[in-house]
């Protein structure tokens, strides 16, 4: 190439770009677009636009209108062509500056588009303003406020029009259509004429109706806090005045009175004119917690998925106006628009149901901690069996502190726990029995003494395994790599992942075999059947997602159990945590192996938590508590420590195992799942993602390991073949750095049906 070719080509003319100055809005579109866009704000919209509002913007080459959240508005100079904003949707911001900042953190940490993250923070019913009514308001024009000008030639002041003007002068120059109707002044033609003449101005707004109320007369208990409760409460109160960000792990055995510590802290917050958010993991736990707190405070409200759209929207509005000061709820309640937040409480913080299983896949507990930091308020995490991550944080970070409640209230003893090795039981006992001899004996004694019992089996249905003993053919879901579960109440086989159902064949579908099928395994229906013939006089109720389809059904059953209309409850983990049954003296765990059989590094932790939590339901009042735990692997350390209620020893042993494998809390994980209808397509995408992740880590010197790609433990789900890539690092900051570099990489937009990025996964299925 010659030197002359290197010279810039001459231009016919050069022109300095025109510089414009004005308000510019940064917008996050509500779409799977991981990018922000800038729009010019027209003069007619500039006065009412604020960050946190939804806007409509032109998008793409065609300028098709699309919703988005305004992230910021500022005066800027620009030379490029900026498309103008089309409209502003909301009269007031849906998200406060603090919640907007929280949404930006969620988007960054959990690798989710900002628009989607912000949308997830505001319930759909709130965005639609369900339950709001349209209000027409009329007021005098500014010209009339200074005097009474001559009417225009086209306007004749009839008696009706004069009456309306006089009425508006007597009511601070304003009245609603409903008020005018009530006084017989709402003449449509008269109002229209006054508006057209410019003497009266009409304004149409949406205003909330009154929301449902939970207030009850405050009732104070007649007992005093014990020394441990007082110490914990005083420590939390020291963080309230002045308010500072602190994380307190309220670590107390089951029945140690954690709720009373919450109550005392919340009372202090309310006295200062502030609000409190109490998060519970499931709707099932909300009913009883709500009743307890509603009996102690005014202005209590509950947020959960069982509310109607109108209820949720109106409650949200009252919270934002400071009318509701104690907010109890599940995951979405962490985003409650409290203008004067004073404290957050996360009860049963270890629960995996706090993890959102749809994008953005945030963990409610961790989001609550981040919100507390942004609001400069304390947060209390309560649990008898804390997550190992929270337990480790108390030793690592100065702003975490452990507050212990080592004893039950009123000095009640913890229940005695016996473990039955079912391998021995089956060798010495003929027939198929869900209940061991010891469990049958202690359950019978409990019923003879007029006391109540709880039986836990964390598996619904009747039989979990349908197979042919002749050719070993299994009945599996046609869409998932999972066994079909037999439900005797319906006579159907059901997949618990995709809900496929079909009638159970009586014989092997293999045409060369046709042997009779065998129903193996256990479920809550099978235990219920066994109780019906071994204890025919007992009043038994089954509690699982098959029988409890609505929150009201669960609340009604719990009320009946509290009133001693039921003797025995059989249920899944819905009955294991947080509930207080004073007349329960016996708890039986039918199989402690269900969690241990899951291919997940958290299996031992889940088993210890479940057994310890359900054991804590026994002996919470006058009756002493007894617990029988059945297992085919009775010698595992999770059960050994659960027998003695020794969380600290379990945590030390389990964390030693995790340290060897460099698993959380000794490291952080990001799990990427790629799924497609074609197995080869999913595998190729997983290979590309793993290779690119390794390249980026190596190029930027990031200490990130790449495990996989591997087939997921649940290899096929809803007709999609699944592969996983797991990224691991000792540091959350290093892993976040890597994900920020990768999130815009073309390899992370693979051509597969589904690509899921799960930061800090709680399950590896």
C-alpha positions in Angstrom: 0.0 0.0 0.0 1.4 3.4 -0.9 1.8 6.3 1.5 -0.8 8.3 -0.4 -3.4 5.7 0.5 -2.8 6.3 4.2 -3.8 10.0 4.0 -7.4 10.8 4.9 -9.7 11.3 2.0 -10.7 14.9 1.3 -14.3 15.9 2.3 -16.5 18.2 0.3 -17.4 20.1 3.5 -17.2 19.7 7.3 -19.9 20.9 9.7 -19.9 21.2 13.5 -22.8 19.0 14.8 -25.7 20.9 16.3 -25.6 20.7 20.1 -28.9 20.5 21.9 -29.6 20.8 25.6 -32.6 19.6 27.5 -34.0 16.9 29.8 -32.9 13.4 28.9 -34.4 10.2 30.4 -32.5 7.0 30.9 -35.0 4.2 30.4 -34.8 0.4 31.2 -37.2 -1.3 28.8 -39.4 -4.1 30.3 -38.0 -6.8 28.1 -35.2 -9.3 27.9 -32.8 -6.5 26.8 -29.8 -6.1 29.0 -29.2 -2.4 28.1 -30.4 1.1 29.0 -31.6 3.7 26.4 -31.7 7.5 26.4 -34.7 9.5 25.2 -35.4 13.3 24.9 -38.1 14.4 27.2 -40.7 16.7 25.4 -41.5 20.0 27.2 -45.0 18.9 28.0 -43.8 15.8 29.9 -40.7 17.3 31.5 -42.5 18.8 34.6 -44.1 15.5 35.7 -41.4 12.9 34.9 -39.4 11.4 37.8 -37.2 8.4 38.2 -39.2 5.3 39.2 -42.1 6.1 36.9 -43.1 3.9 34.0 -42.9 5.5 30.5 -43.8 4.6 27.0 -41.0 4.9 24.5 -40.5 4.3 20.7 -38.4 1.3 20.1 -36.5 -0.2 17.2 -36.5 0.9 13.6 -40.3 1.0 13.4 -40.6 3.0 16.6 -43.1 0.5 18.1 -44.2 1.8 21.6 -42.8 -0.2 24.5 -43.0 0.2 28.3 -40.0 0.9 30.4 -38.9 2.3 33.8 -37.4 5.7 34.0 -34.1 5.2 35.8 -32.9 8.8 35.8 -33.8 12.3 34.4 -31.2 15.0 34.0 -30.3 18.0 31.9 -27.8 16.9 29.2 -26.3 18.2 26.0 -26.3 15.9 23.0 -25.4 15.9 19.3 -26.9 12.7 18.2 -30.6 12.2 17.3 -32.6 11.2 20.4 -36.1 9.9 20.0 -38.6 11.7 22.1 -40.4 10.0 25.0 -44.0 9.2 24.1 -45.9 9.3 27.4 -45.6 9.0 31.2 -47.8 6.2 32.5 -47.8 6.9 36.3 -48.9 9.9 38.2 -46.4 9.1 41.0 -43.2 7.0 41.0 -43.8 3.3 41.6 -40.3 3.0 43.1 -38.6 5.3 45.5 -35.0 6.3 45.0 -33.9 3.6 47.5 -36.0 0.8 45.9 -34.7 1.9 42.5 -31.2 1.5 43.7 -32.1 -1.9 45.2 -33.5 -2.9 41.8 -30.2 -1.9 40.1 -28.3 -4.0 42.6 -30.6 -7.0 41.9 -30.0 -6.5 38.2 -26.3 -6.4 38.5 -25.8 -9.2 41.2 -28.3 -11.7 39.8 -27.5 -11.0 36.1 -30.9 -9.9 35.0 -32.1 -7.1 32.7 -32.8 -4.0 34.8 -36.3 -3.5 33.3 -37.3 -7.0 34.3 -35.9 -6.6 37.7 -37.8 -3.4 38.3 -41.0 -4.9 37.0 -40.6 -7.9 39.4 -40.5 -5.4 42.4 -44.0 -4.0 41.6 -46.9 -6.5 41.6 -48.9 -6.5 38.3 -52.1 -5.5 40.2 -50.3 -2.4 41.5 -49.1 -1.5 38.0 -52.8 -1.8 36.8 -54.1 0.1 39.9 -56.6 -2.7 40.6 -59.2 -1.6 43.1 -58.7 2.1 42.2 -61.8 4.1 41.1 -61.9 6.8 38.5 -62.6 10.2 40.1 -63.8 13.3 38.2 -62.9 16.5 40.0 -64.0 20.0 39.1 -62.4 23.3 40.2 -62.7 26.9 39.4 -60.4 28.3 36.7 -57.7 30.6 38.0 -59.4 33.6 36.3 -62.5 33.2 38.5 -60.5 33.0 41.7 -59.4 36.7 41.2 -63.0 37.9 40.5 -66.0 37.3 38.3 -65.3 38.3 34.7 -68.1 38.8 32.2 -69.3 35.6 30.7 -68.4 34.9 27.1 -71.1 35.6 24.6 -71.5 31.9 23.9 -72.1 31.1 27.6 -75.4 31.9 29.2 -75.4 31.6 33.1 -78.4 29.5 33.7 -79.5 28.9 37.3 -77.9 25.4 37.2 -74.6 26.8 36.0 -74.7 29.6 38.6 -75.4 27.0 41.3 -72.3 25.0 40.3 -70.1 28.1 40.3 -71.4 29.1 43.7 -70.9 25.6 45.1 -67.3 25.5 43.9 -66.6 28.9 45.5 -67.9 27.6 48.9 -65.7 24.4 48.8 -62.2 25.8 48.3 -62.9 26.1 44.5 -63.1 22.3 44.1 -65.6 19.4 44.3 -65.8 15.8 43.0 -68.6 14.7 40.6 -69.9 12.4 43.4 -70.2 15.3 45.7 -72.1 17.4 43.1 -74.4 14.4 42.4 -75.2 14.1 46.1 -76.3 17.7 46.1 -78.3 17.5 42.9 -75.9 19.8 41.0 -74.3 17.2 38.6 -75.8 18.4 35.4 -73.7 17.0 32.6 -74.6 19.7 30.1 -74.0 22.5 32.7 -70.6 21.1 33.6 -69.6 20.6 30.0 -70.6 24.2 29.1 -68.6 25.7 32.0 -65.5 23.6 31.0 -65.8 24.6 27.4 -66.0 28.3 28.4 -62.9 28.0 30.5 -64.5 28.8 33.8 -64.3 25.3 35.3 -61.4 22.9 34.9 -62.0 19.1 35.0 -59.3 16.7 36.3 -59.7 12.9 36.1 -57.6 10.8 38.6 -57.6 7.3 39.9 -57.9 7.1 43.7 -57.8 4.0 46.0 -60.7 2.6 47.9 -60.4 1.4 51.5 -58.3 -1.8 51.8 -59.2 -4.7 54.0 -58.2 -4.4 57.6 -56.7 -6.8 60.1 -56.7 -4.6 63.2 -57.8 -6.1 66.5 -57.7 -4.8 70.0 -54.1 -5.0 71.3 -53.7 -7.9 73.8 -50.6 -8.1 75.9 -49.5 -11.5 77.2 -49.1 -12.0 81.0 -45.6 -13.4 80.9 -42.2 -11.8 81.2 -39.2 -12.3 78.8 -36.5 -14.5 80.1 -32.9 -13.2 80.5 -31.8 -14.4 77.0 -34.8 -12.8 75.3 -34.2 -9.5 77.2 -30.5 -9.5 76.2 -31.4 -10.1 72.5 -34.1 -7.5 72.5 -32.0 -4.8 74.2 -29.2 -5.4 71.7 -31.5 -5.0 68.7 -33.0 -1.8 70.3 -29.5 -0.4 70.6 -29.4 -0.4 66.8 -32.6 1.5 66.5 -31.8 4.9 68.1 -30.0 6.1 66.2 -30.8 3.7 63.4 -27.8 1.9 62.0 -27.4 -1.0 59.6 -26.7 -4.2 61.5 -27.6 -7.9 60.8 -28.6 -9.8 63.9 -28.9 -13.6 63.7 -31.5 -14.5 66.3 -30.4 -18.1 66.9 -32.9 -19.8 69.2 -34.0 -23.4 69.7 -37.6 -24.2 68.7 -40.0 -22.7 71.3 -37.4 -20.2 72.6 -39.7 -17.2 72.0 -38.1 -15.5 69.0 -41.5 -13.9 68.1 -41.6 -12.0 71.4 -38.2 -10.6 70.6 -39.5 -9.5 67.2 -42.5 -7.9 68.9 -40.5 -5.9 71.3 -38.2 -4.5 68.6 -41.2 -3.7 66.3 -42.9 -1.9 69.2 -39.9 0.4 69.6 -39.9 1.1 65.8 -43.6 2.0 65.8 -43.1 4.3 68.8 -40.6 6.3 66.7 -43.2 6.6 63.9 -41.6 4.1 61.6 -42.6 0.9 59.8 -41.6 -2.7 60.0 -41.5 -5.5 57.5 -41.7 -9.2 58.7 -40.9 -11.8 56.0 -42.1 -15.4 56.3 -41.2 -18.1 53.8 -44.6 -19.5 52.9 -48.2 -18.6 52.9 -48.8 -21.5 55.2 -46.8 -19.8 57.9 -48.3 -16.3 57.3 -51.7 -17.0 58.8 -50.5 -17.9 62.3 -47.8 -15.2 62.4 -50.3 -12.6 61.2 -52.8 -13.6 64.0 -50.0 -13.3 66.6 -48.8 -9.9 65.5 -52.3 -8.5 64.7 -53.2 -9.2 68.3 -50.3 -7.0 69.5 -50.3 -4.1 67.0 -52.6 -1.8 65.0 -52.2 -1.1 61.3 -51.0 -4.7 60.5 -51.3 -5.9 56.9 -50.4 -9.1 55.2 -49.0 -9.5 51.6 -49.0 -12.9 50.0 -50.1 -14.5 46.7 -53.5 -15.5 48.1 -54.8 -11.9 48.0 -57.0 -10.7 45.2 -55.6 -8.1 42.7 -57.7 -5.3 44.3 -56.6 -6.2 47.8 -53.0 -6.3 46.9 -53.1 -3.0 45.0 -55.0 -1.1 47.7 -52.8 -2.5 50.5 -49.7 -1.4 48.5 -51.1 2.1 48.2 -51.8 2.3 52.0 -48.3 1.1 52.8 -46.8 3.8 50.5 -48.9 6.5 52.3 -47.7 5.3 55.7 -51.1 4.1 56.8 -49.9 0.5 57.4 -47.0 0.2 59.7 -46.5 -3.6 60.2 -46.2 -5.5 56.9 -46.1 -9.3 57.0 -45.6 -11.3 53.9 -43.8 -13.7 51.7 -41.1 -12.9 49.0 -42.7 -9.8 47.4 -43.2 -8.1 50.7 -39.5 -7.3 50.8 -40.3 -4.6 48.2 -43.1 -3.0 50.2 -43.0 0.7 49.5 -42.5 1.8 53.1 -41.6 5.6 53.3 -40.4 5.3 56.8 -38.9 1.8 57.2 -37.4 1.2 60.6 -36.6 -2.6 60.8 -36.8 -5.8 58.7 -37.3 -9.3 60.2 -36.8 -12.5 58.2 -38.3 -15.4 60.1 -37.0 -18.9 59.3 -34.3 -17.3 57.2 -32.8 -20.7 56.1 -35.9 -21.7 54.1 -35.2 -22.4 50.4 -38.6 -21.0 49.5 -37.2 -17.5 50.0 -35.3 -18.1 46.7 -37.3 -16.8 43.7 -37.4 -19.4 41.0 -38.2 -17.1 38.1 -36.0 -14.4 36.7 -34.6 -12.4 38.4 -33.6 -15.3 40.7 -33.0 -13.3 43.8 -32.8 -14.7 47.4 -35.3 -12.7 49.5 -33.1 -12.9 52.6 -30.1 -11.4 50.8 -32.2 -8.7 49.1 -33.6 -7.8 52.5 -30.1 -7.5 53.9 -29.2 -5.2 51.0 -32.3 -3.1 51.5 -31.5 -2.7 55.2 -28.1 -1.5 54.2 -29.5 1.1 51.8 -32.1 2.2 54.3 -29.5 2.3 57.2 -31.8 0.2 59.4 -31.2 -3.1 61.3 -32.4 -6.5 60.1 -33.1 -9.6 62.2 -32.7 -13.1 60.8 -34.4 -15.6 62.9 -33.9 -19.4 62.9 -33.4 -22.4 65.1 -31.4 -24.0 62.2 -29.7 -21.1 60.4 -28.3 -21.5 56.9 -24.6 -22.2 57.0 -24.0 -19.1 54.9 -25.6 -16.9 57.6 -23.8 -18.8 60.4 -20.4 -18.3 58.7 -21.2 -14.6 58.0 -21.5 -14.0 61.8 -17.8 -14.9 62.1 -16.6 -13.1 58.9 -18.3 -9.7 58.9 -18.4 -7.0 61.6 -22.0 -5.9 60.8 -23.2 -9.5 61.5 -23.9 -10.5 65.1 -25.2 -13.7 66.7 -27.9 -13.3 69.3 -28.6 -16.6 71.1 -31.8 -18.0 72.8 -30.5 -21.3 74.1 -33.5 -22.3 76.2 -37.3 -22.7 75.7 -39.6 -20.2 77.4 -40.7 -21.1 80.9 -37.8 -23.6 81.1 -39.7 -26.2 79.1 -37.4 -29.1 78.1 -36.6 -30.0 74.5 -38.4 -33.2 73.3 -36.5 -36.5 73.5 -35.7 -37.9 70.1 -35.3 -41.6 69.2 -34.0 -42.8 65.8 -35.3 -46.1 64.5 -33.1 -47.9 61.9 -35.7 -49.2 59.4 -33.3 -51.7 58.0 -33.4 -53.6 61.4 -37.2 -53.0 61.6 -37.9 -54.7 58.3 -35.7 -57.7 59.2 -37.6 -58.4 62.4 -41.1 -57.5 61.3 -43.2 -59.1 58.6 -45.4 -57.1 56.1 -45.1 -53.6 54.9 -45.5 -50.9 57.6 -45.0 -47.2 57.2 -44.9 -46.8 61.0 -42.3 -48.6 63.1 -43.3 -50.5 66.3 -41.9 -47.7 68.5 -43.8 -45.0 66.5 -47.0 -47.0 66.7 -46.6 -47.4 70.5 -45.9 -43.8 71.3 -48.6 -42.6 68.9 -51.1 -44.9 70.6 -50.1 -43.6 74.1 -50.4 -40.0 72.9 -54.0 -40.6 71.7 -54.9 -42.5 74.9 -53.9 -39.4 76.9 -56.0 -37.1 74.7 -53.0 -35.3 73.2 -52.2 -34.5 69.6 -49.6 -35.7 67.2 -47.9 -34.6 64.0 -46.5 -37.0 61.4 -44.1 -35.7 58.8 -43.4 -37.3 55.4 -42.0 -34.9 52.9 -43.5 -36.8 49.9 -47.1 -36.5 48.8 -49.1 -39.1 46.9 -49.3 -42.8 47.6 -46.4 -44.6 45.9 -43.3 -42.9 44.6 -42.2 -45.8 42.3 -44.2 -47.8 39.8 -42.2 -50.6 38.2 -42.4 -54.1 36.8 -40.4 -56.6 38.9 -40.1 -59.0 36.0 -38.4 -56.8 33.4 -37.5 -53.8 35.7 -39.5 -51.4 33.4 -40.3 -48.1 35.2 -43.3 -45.9 34.7 -41.8 -42.5 34.0 -43.1 -39.1 32.8 -43.1 -38.9 29.0 -41.9 -35.3 29.3 -39.4 -35.6 32.2 -36.8 -37.9 33.4 -38.7 -38.5 36.6 -40.8 -41.3 38.1 -44.6 -41.0 38.0 -46.1 -40.8 41.5 -49.3 -42.8 42.1 -52.1 -40.9 43.8 -54.6 -43.3 45.2 -57.3 -40.7 45.9 -57.6 -40.1 42.1 -56.3 -43.4 40.8 -53.9 -41.4 38.6 -50.2 -41.3 38.1 -48.8 -37.8 38.3 -45.5 -36.1 37.5 -44.7 -33.6 40.3 -42.6 -31.5 37.9 -44.8 -30.9 34.9 -48.1 -32.2 36.3 -48.7 -34.7 33.5 -51.4 -37.2 34.6 -52.7 -40.5 33.3 -54.4 -43.6 34.5 -52.1 -46.1 36.0 -51.9 -49.3 34.0 -52.3 -52.5 36.0 -49.8 -54.4 34.0 -46.4 -53.7 32.5 -46.7 -51.8 29.2 -43.9 -53.9 27.7 -45.8 -56.1 25.3 -43.3 -59.0 25.7 -43.7 -58.9 29.5 -47.2 -57.8 30.7 -46.3 -58.6 34.3 -48.4 -57.0 37.1 -46.9 -53.6 38.2 -45.7 -53.0 41.7 -46.3 -49.8 43.7 -43.3 -49.1 45.7 -42.3 -46.3 48.0 -44.3 -44.1 50.3 -46.3 -40.9 50.4 -48.7 -39.1 52.7 -51.7 -40.8 51.2 -50.3 -44.2 52.1 -49.6 -43.1 55.7 -53.1 -41.8 56.0 -54.4 -45.2 54.8 -52.3 -47.1 57.4 -53.5 -44.9 60.2 -57.1 -45.4 59.2 -57.0 -49.1 60.1 -54.4 -49.1 62.9 -56.0 -46.1 64.7 -59.6 -46.1 63.5 -60.9 -43.8 66.3 -58.3 -41.1 65.6 -59.4 -37.9 63.8 -56.8 -37.6 61.1 -56.2 -34.8 58.6 -53.7 -34.8 55.7 -51.9 -31.6 54.9 -50.1 -31.3 51.5 -50.4 -29.4 48.3 -53.1 -31.9 47.1 -55.5 -31.1 49.9 -54.5 -27.5 50.6 -55.0 -25.6 47.4 -55.9 -22.2 48.9 -54.6 -20.3 52.0 -58.0 -20.2 53.5 -58.1 -24.1 53.6 -54.8 -24.2 55.4 -55.8 -21.6 57.9 -59.1 -23.4 58.6 -57.3 -26.7 59.2 -54.8 -25.0 61.6 -57.6 -23.4 63.5 -59.4 -26.8 63.8 -56.2 -28.4 65.1 -55.6 -25.6 67.6 -59.2 -26.1 68.8 -58.5 -29.9 69.2 -61.0 -31.0 66.6 -58.2 -33.0 65.0 -56.0 -35.6 66.7 -53.3 -36.3 64.1 -51.9 -34.2 61.3 -50.0 -36.0 58.5 -48.2 -33.6 56.2 -45.2 -32.5 54.2 -42.8 -29.8 55.1 -45.8 -27.4 55.3 -46.3 -28.5 58.9 -42.7 -28.6 59.9 -41.7 -25.0 60.5 -42.8 -22.0 62.5 -46.2 -23.2 63.7 -47.0 -23.4 67.4 -49.2 -26.3 68.5 -49.4 -26.3 72.3 -51.2 -29.6 72.7 -48.8 -31.6 70.5 -46.8 -34.1 72.6 -45.7 -36.5 69.8 -44.0 -36.0 66.5 -43.1 -38.7 64.1 -40.8 -38.4 61.1 -41.8 -41.3 58.8 -38.7 -41.1 56.6 -35.7 -38.8 57.2 -34.1 -40.1 54.0 -36.2 -38.1 51.4 -33.9 -35.1 51.6 -30.7 -37.2 51.8 -31.6 -39.0 48.5 -31.5 -35.7 46.6 -28.2 -35.3 44.6 -27.3 -31.9 46.2 -24.5 -30.8 48.4 -27.1 -29.2 50.8 -28.8 -32.6 51.4 -27.4 -33.1 54.9 -28.2 -29.5 55.9 -31.8 -29.8 54.6 -32.2 -33.1 56.5 -30.9 -31.7 59.8 -33.1 -28.6 59.4 -36.3 -30.5 58.6 -35.9 -33.0 61.4 -35.0 -30.4 64.0 -37.8 -28.1 62.9 -40.5 -30.6 63.0 -39.2 -32.1 66.3 -39.6 -28.6 67.7 -43.4 -28.8 67.3 -43.6 -31.2 70.2 -43.7 -30.4 73.9 -44.3 -26.6 73.6 -46.7 -26.5 76.6 -47.5 -28.6 79.6 -47.2 -32.0 77.9 -43.6 -33.3 77.5 -42.5 -33.9 74.0 -41.4 -37.2 72.3 -40.1 -37.6 68.8 -39.4 -40.7 66.7 -37.3 -40.4 63.5 -37.3 -43.3 61.1 -34.4 -43.8 58.6 -32.6 -46.4 56.5 -29.4 -44.5 57.0 -29.6 -43.7 60.7 -25.8 -43.3 61.2 -25.4 -40.1 59.1 -24.1 -37.1 61.1 -27.1 -35.0 60.2 -29.4 -37.3 62.2 -26.9 -37.9 65.0 -26.8 -34.2 65.8 -30.6 -33.7 65.2 -31.3 -36.2 68.0 -29.4 -34.0 70.5 -30.7 -30.7 69.0 -27.1 -29.8 68.6 -26.9 -27.3 65.7 -23.4 -26.0 66.5 -21.8 -29.5 66.3 -23.7 -30.2 63.1 -22.5 -26.9 61.6 -18.9 -27.6 62.5 -19.0 -31.1 61.0 -20.8 -30.0 57.8 -18.7 -26.9 57.3 -15.6 -29.1 57.5 -17.0 -31.2 54.7 -17.8 -28.1 52.7 -14.3 -26.7 53.2 -12.8 -29.8 51.7 -15.0 -29.5 48.6 -14.7 -25.7 48.5 -18.5 -25.3 48.5 -20.6 -22.6 50.0 -20.0 -21.0 52.5 -16.4 -21.6 51.3 -16.9 -20.1 47.9 -19.7 -18.8 45.7 -21.5 -20.5 42.8 -23.2 -19.4 39.6 -25.2 -22.2 37.9 -26.0 -21.9 34.2 -28.5 -24.3 32.9 -29.0 -24.7 29.1 -32.0 -26.6 27.9 -33.4 -27.5 24.4 -35.7 -30.0 22.7 -32.6 -31.2 20.9 -30.1 -32.9 23.1 -27.2 -32.1 20.7 -28.2 -28.4 20.6 -28.3 -28.1 24.4 -24.9 -29.9 24.8 -23.3 -27.7 22.1 -24.5 -24.5 23.8 -23.2 -25.7 27.2 -19.8 -26.5 25.7 -19.6 -23.0 24.2 -20.6 -21.3 27.4 -18.1 -23.3 29.4 -15.3 -22.5 26.9 -16.1 -18.8 26.9 -16.2 -18.6 30.6 -12.8 -20.2 30.9 -11.4 -17.8 28.2 -12.7 -14.7 30.0 -11.4 -15.8 33.4 -8.0 -16.6 31.9 -7.8 -13.4 29.9 -8.7 -11.1 32.9 -6.8 -13.0 35.5 -10.0 -13.9 37.5 -9.8 -16.7 40.0 -12.9 -18.5 38.7 -13.2 -22.2 38.1 -15.6 -23.8 35.6 -17.2 -27.1 36.4 -18.8 -28.9 33.5 -20.6 -28.9 31.3 -22.5 -31.9 32.9 -25.9 -33.4 32.5 -28.3 -32.0 35.1 -29.4 -34.4 37.8 -32.9 -34.0 36.3 -31.7 -34.6 32.8 -34.9 -33.9 31.0 -37.7 -31.6 32.2 -40.9 -30.6 30.2 -39.4 -32.1 27.0 -36.2 -30.2 27.3 -32.8 -31.8 27.6 -30.7 -30.0 30.3 -27.0 -29.4 30.8 -25.3 -27.3 33.5 -22.2 -25.2 33.8 -21.1 -24.2 37.3 -18.8 -21.3 37.9 -17.1 -21.1 41.3 -14.9 -18.6 43.1 -13.7 -18.0 46.6 -14.9 -14.3 46.3 -18.4 -13.1 45.5 -16.8 -9.9 44.1 -14.6 -11.8 41.7 -17.5 -14.0 40.5 -19.6 -10.9 40.0 -16.8 -9.3 38.0 -16.7 -12.3 35.8 -20.5 -12.4 35.3 -20.5 -8.7 34.3 -18.0 -9.4 31.6 -19.9 -12.4 30.4 -23.5 -11.2 30.5 -23.1 -9.2 27.3 -21.0 -11.9 25.5 -22.6 -13.5 22.5 -21.9 -16.9 24.0 -24.3 -16.1 26.8 -27.1 -15.7 24.2 -27.1 -19.2 23.0 -29.6 -20.5 20.5 -31.4 -22.8 22.8 -34.9 -22.9 24.2 -33.9 -21.9 27.7 -30.8 -20.4 29.4 -31.0 -19.9 33.1 -28.4 -18.1 35.1 -28.8 -18.8 38.8 -26.5 -16.9 41.2 -26.1 -18.5 44.7 -28.4 -21.5 43.8 -30.2 -23.2 46.6 -30.9 -26.4 44.5 -28.9 -28.2 41.9 -31.6 -30.4 40.5 
